[in-house]
Amino acid sequence: MGSLDGRVAIVTGTSRGVGVGVARELLQEGATVVGCSRSPLPGLPGAADVPGGEQRSVQWVCDQGDYGSIDEFVARVVQTYGRIDILVNNAGGTVPSPSVDSVPPLVSRIQGAPSSDDDYERSVLFHAFAIQMNLISPLWFAIRVFRQMKHQDGVGSIVNISSGAGHPAGSPTLVSYGAAKSGLNHLTRSLAQEWGPKVRVNCLALGPTMTENFQSFVLPDDDKSGAKYFDNVPLKRAGDPSEVGRACVFLCSGEADFVNGTTVEVDGGMLPGVLYDAGLKTITDLL
Ligand SMILES: NC(=O)c1ccc[n+]([C@@H]2O[C@H](COP(=O)([O-])OP(=O)(O)OC[C@H]3O[C@@H](n4cnc5c(N)ncnc54)[C@H](OP(=O)(O)O)[C@@H]3O)[C@@H](O)[C@H]2O)c1
């Protein structure tokens, strides 16, 4: 018996990184998981590691930058599985930029933002993209899923994946991303108030979490385990995607029935600001 037996969950951004760990933990607890990403994949990565996981999962294409694509994707989930109990708004992320007013072409390219040879245009488009992907698209997804959940029996659960960069102390090098994540924390509380008692809405603010991209673009080449990098984090390491997944399981299970509108930090007790300088070094070395 799992704590999410019979639940139908959407997890966004499951082709790699944190989303894979989240999807796997939900599967482990008995949920059926529909993952998505822009790139087509034959199945949900990691599902084969869980008994029955391949039978209880699919991976479909959805571009969360397009509200029409979100609409079609959610309609297909309902058509196939009959309901949606859980949404984990995970897709998002960014790349640190040494200056907010002049975003280097490489930073923009790694982020996947619209390109431009014009320095000003490239910078403003980079920030618009960060806010779209980390604030507006999760709101679009939540709205579309709520429009289904409000007609169902039971209580739905939405979990937004935020970041320590959203802390009120500010986030130099991650200016638009931090503002978007701060907005996501705020939006979580507002939606919880609007959508209770039909749906609970909560948020997880992650600290550094070990993914393929984190290893390539954040950890320095001479410190790939992060032993030096994490010296200022009380637990002296990055989080693992599975640890984010277990926090999602808690928020979506009956154990958290009275937890609503809150942001839980999953960051090893890191204080704000301790990693901004270190986090820029690998990108600066690449430039
Ligand atoms: N890793 C960390 O240290 C860390 C720290 C704090 C917060 N977070 C947050 O955790 C979440 C996941 O981050 P991550 O590190 O796992 O990122 P990641 O490794 O870059 O993975 C992002 C996932 O989102 C998908 N995605 C990107 N754009 C999309 C779009 N327009 N529509 C649908 N899917 C899209 C990607 O697949 P495709 O490219 O194939 O579409 C991929 O599966 C993000 O919200 C991030 O802000 C991460």
The ligand as an SDF file (V2000), in Angstrom:
LIG
                    3D

 48 52  0  0  0  0  0  0  0  0999 V2000
   18.6700   21.9610   -9.6900 N   0  0  0  0  0  0  0  0  0  0  0  0
   18.7250   22.9140   -8.7720 C   0  0  0  0  0  0  0  0  0  0  0  0
   19.7640   23.1260   -8.1420 O   0  0  0  0  0  0  0  0  0  0  0  0
   17.5110   23.7610   -8.4750 C   0  0  0  0  0  0  0  0  0  0  0  0
   17.5980   24.6940   -7.4140 C   0  0  0  0  0  0  0  0  0  0  0  0
   16.4900   25.4690   -7.1240 C   0  0  0  0  0  0  0  0  0  0  0  0
   15.3090   25.3100   -7.8430 C   0  0  0  0  0  0  0  0  0  0  0  0
   15.2520   24.4130   -8.8760 N   0  0  0  0  0  0  0  0  0  0  0  0
   13.9920   24.3010   -9.6270 C   0  0  0  0  0  0  0  0  0  0  0  0
   13.6840   22.9360   -9.8510 O   0  0  0  0  0  0  0  0  0  0  0  0
   12.9730   22.8090  -11.0950 C   0  0  0  0  0  0  0  0  0  0  0  0
   13.6470   21.7710  -11.9740 C   0  0  0  0  0  0  0  0  0  0  0  0
   14.9780   22.2000  -12.2320 O   0  0  0  0  0  0  0  0  0  0  0  0
   16.1090   21.2260  -12.8050 P   0  0  0  0  0  0  0  0  0  0  0  0
   17.3630   21.6430  -12.1660 O   0  0  0  0  0  0  0  0  0  0  0  0
   15.6740   19.8280  -12.7570 O   0  0  0  0  0  0  0  0  0  0  0  0
   16.1350   21.7330  -14.3480 O   0  0  0  0  0  0  0  0  0  0  0  0
   16.5970   20.9650  -15.6740 P   0  0  0  0  0  0  0  0  0  0  0  0
   17.5670   19.9030  -15.3520 O   0  0  0  0  0  0  0  0  0  0  0  0
   16.9610   22.0240  -16.6410 O   0  0  0  0  0  0  0  0  0  0  0  0
   15.2330   20.2620  -16.1770 O   0  0  0  0  0  0  0  0  0  0  0  0
   14.1580   21.0470  -16.5710 C   0  0  0  0  0  0  0  0  0  0  0  0
   13.0590   20.1530  -17.0880 C   0  0  0  0  0  0  0  0  0  0  0  0
   11.9800   20.9970  -17.5520 O   0  0  0  0  0  0  0  0  0  0  0  0
   11.6950   20.6850  -18.9250 C   0  0  0  0  0  0  0  0  0  0  0  0
   11.2700   21.9090  -19.6050 N   0  0  0  0  0  0  0  0  0  0  0  0
   12.0100   23.0090  -19.8690 C   0  0  0  0  0  0  0  0  0  0  0  0
   11.2790   23.9120  -20.5400 N   0  0  0  0  0  0  0  0  0  0  0  0
   10.0510   23.3660  -20.6940 C   0  0  0  0  0  0  0  0  0  0  0  0
    8.8670   23.8130  -21.3330 C   0  0  0  0  0  0  0  0  0  0  0  0
    8.7930   25.0070  -21.9510 N   0  0  0  0  0  0  0  0  0  0  0  0
    7.7730   23.0030  -21.3070 N   0  0  0  0  0  0  0  0  0  0  0  0
    7.8410   21.7800  -20.7110 C   0  0  0  0  0  0  0  0  0  0  0  0
    8.9410   21.3040  -20.0990 N   0  0  0  0  0  0  0  0  0  0  0  0
   10.0390   22.0900  -20.1060 C   0  0  0  0  0  0  0  0  0  0  0  0
   13.0020   20.1150  -19.4860 C   0  0  0  0  0  0  0  0  0  0  0  0
   12.7610   19.2710  -20.5930 O   0  0  0  0  0  0  0  0  0  0  0  0
   12.8780   19.7870  -22.1400 P   0  0  0  0  0  0  0  0  0  0  0  0
   14.0810   20.6760  -22.2000 O   0  0  0  0  0  0  0  0  0  0  0  0
   12.9900   18.5340  -22.9090 O   0  0  0  0  0  0  0  0  0  0  0  0
   11.5930   20.5060  -22.4130 O   0  0  0  0  0  0  0  0  0  0  0  0
   13.4790   19.3050  -18.2820 C   0  0  0  0  0  0  0  0  0  0  0  0
   12.8150   18.0650  -18.2350 O   0  0  0  0  0  0  0  0  0  0  0  0
   12.9450   24.2190  -11.7270 C   0  0  0  0  0  0  0  0  0  0  0  0
   11.7130   24.8350  -11.4480 O   0  0  0  0  0  0  0  0  0  0  0  0
   14.0830   24.9320  -11.0130 C   0  0  0  0  0  0  0  0  0  0  0  0
   13.9050   26.3220  -10.9730 O   0  0  0  0  0  0  0  0  0  0  0  0
   16.3270   23.6280   -9.2160 C   0  0  0  0  0  0  0  0  0  0  0  0
  1  2  1  0
  2  3  2  0
  2  4  1  0
  4  5  1  0
  4 48  2  0
  5  6  2  0
  6  7  1  0
  7  8  2  0
  8  9  1  0
  8 48  1  0
  9 10  1  0
  9 46  1  0
 10 11  1  0
 11 12  1  0
 11 44  1  0
 12 13  1  0
 13 14  1  0
 14 15  2  0
 14 16  1  0
 14 17  1  0
 17 18  1  0
 18 19  2  0
 18 20  1  0
 18 21  1  0
 21 22  1  0
 22 23  1  0
 23 24  1  0
 23 42  1  0
 24 25  1  0
 25 26  1  0
 25 36  1  0
 26 27  1  0
 26 35  1  0
 27 28  2  0
 28 29  1  0
 29 30  1  0
 29 35  2  0
 30 31  1  0
 30 32  2  0
 32 33  1  0
 33 34  2  0
 34 35  1  0
 36 37  1  0
 36 42  1  0
 37 38  1  0
 38 39  2  0
 38 40  1  0
 38 41  1  0
 42 43  1  0
 44 45  1  0
 44 46  1  0
 46 47  1  0
M  CHG  2   8   1  16  -1
M  END
$$$$
